[in-house]
Structure formats: structure tokens, C-alpha cells
Amino acid sequence: MGVSKKGGKVVWMNNPRPVGTTKLSVKNAEERALKFLQEKGFENMEPNYSLKYDGTILFNFVNTENDVTIYPDLVKVKVALDTGEIVGFDASAYYLNHHDRTIAEPHIDEAEARSRVRQDFNIDSIRLAIIPKGKSEVLCYEFKGKYNDSDFIVYINAITGKEEDILKIIDTENGSLAL
């Protein structure tokens, strides 16, 4: 367990106990992880990705504010699938990055941002998100969708219209990974 010098907050913890036979569904585990976060004072968190391994499931939760997803404010929670016990927690990214933000209004609208994405990219969802970029943060339109039967996320800067990043989503039987 790691505890911050300032404020005495638990930054991370890990319980490497052996995990028995799986009894919980992914949905039940997610509900327990979210309840844990709420009990610890983490408000407005939404599940983003998960990965199952060794009888546990690790959830990535991100902060949301005014319908904007804030990826730098990431918290990880690991749930044992036998009892539902929280066996891992890492809020180091959250504590390093979370602060009161004044979220700028986009300078370009969604249609203009969409015009910067390949026309043959089949979009499933669009939302505003703040992504880390070096030592700063960038407000972007996040486009999730498919291209050539693969899942991708494209980030278009909501201020300048510049393409900031493209991530390929790899789905496995144990969860999703973004590369």
C-alpha cells in the first residue's frame, strides 16, 4: 500500500491473495468497483476498459465533468471474481492530474471535427474528452468506430481541428486494450 505524505490518501494498494473459483459476473464486479470508488469519495467516475486475468478483473475508470471525459484522471480498481473483494487500487494518475479545470468551449463544432476523420471510418459514438498530450492536456472530439473491420478511436483537437491521436482497440476474451 502506498499512502501520500500530503493528505494521507491511499494512492495504491494490492492484495495478492489467491483467488478461488469465479462466482461474480463482470457486471457485478463493475458495480462493486464503482461502489468502492463512491465510498472513497471519487465522484463522476465511469468505467472505460477492463481486463480479466488470474480470477480478477481490472477496471479503468475515468472522471467526467460537464459531459466531458477526462482521461488524465484515471483510477484503476481490481476486483476478485470469487468474493467481489477489492484486491487492487491505483489512483496515482488521478492524484497527479486531478485539479479544478475550466473546460474551454470547442472552437470547432462536431461537424467540422468529423470532416477531419476519414470518410470511410464508420463512427459508433462521438463525445468530448480531455486527453493527455506530453505535459499538457488537450480538449478533443473522441470518435469511436470501425475501419477495415477493426475498432479505432480518433481524437480531433476541439480547438484547432488537428488530429491528436489514433488508437487501435484490440478486443480479447479477457477485455479490451488500446494501442
C-alpha positions, 0 to 999 in steps of 0.5 A: 500500500502506498499512502501520500505524505500530503493528505494521507490518501491511499494512492495504491494498494494490492492484495495478492491473495489467491483467488478461488473459483469465479462466482461474480459476473463482470457486471457485478464486479463493475458495480462493486468497483464503482461502489468502492470508488463512491465510498472513497469519495471519487465522484463522476467516475465511469468505467472505460476498459477492463481486463480479466486475468488470474480470477480478477478483473481490472477496471479503468475508470475515468472522471467526467465533468460537464459531459466531458471525459477526462482521461488524465484522471484515471483510477484503476480498481481490481476486483476478485471474481470469487468474493467481489473483494477489492484486491487492487487500487491505483489512483496515482494518475488521478492524484497527479492530474486531478485539479479544478479545470475550466473546460474551454468551449470547442472552437470547432463544432462536431461537424467540422471535427468529423470532416477531419476523420476519414470518410470511410471510418464508420463512427459508433459514438462521438463525445468530448474528452480531455486527453493527455498530450506530453505535459499538457492536456488537450480538449478533443472530439473522441470518435469511436468506430470501425475501419477495415473491420477493426475498432479505432478511436480518433481524437480531433483537437476541439480547438484547432481541428488537428488530429491528436491521436489514433488508437487501435482497440484490440478486443480479447476474451479477457477485455479490451486494450488500446494501442 
